[in-house]
C-alpha cells in the first residue's frame, strides 16, 4: 500500500476549499425559510428568556402555543407577531 505524505500546504489548500464550499452553501440561500413550529428550547434561545419566563408568557396568554402530548410548540409567525405588537417606539 502506497503512503502519501501530507504537507502543511496540502492542509491549507484543503482548508481553503472547505471554506469556499461552506461560503457557497451559505450564500446560495441566504433567505432560508425558518421552521413553521419551534420547540420551547428554540423559543427560549430566540427570545433570550429563561424557562420560567417562557412559562409566564404562556400562562398570561402573551405567547400562543399548541400542546401535543407533552410537547409544546410555538408558531414562528405568531412569535414575530407578538414581538411586533409589543414593540415600544422610542
Secondary structure by P-SEA (a helix, b strand, c coil): cbbbbbcaaaaaaaaaaaaaaaaaaaaacccccccccccaaaaaaaacccaaaaaaaaaaccccccccccbbbbbaaaaaaaaaaacccc
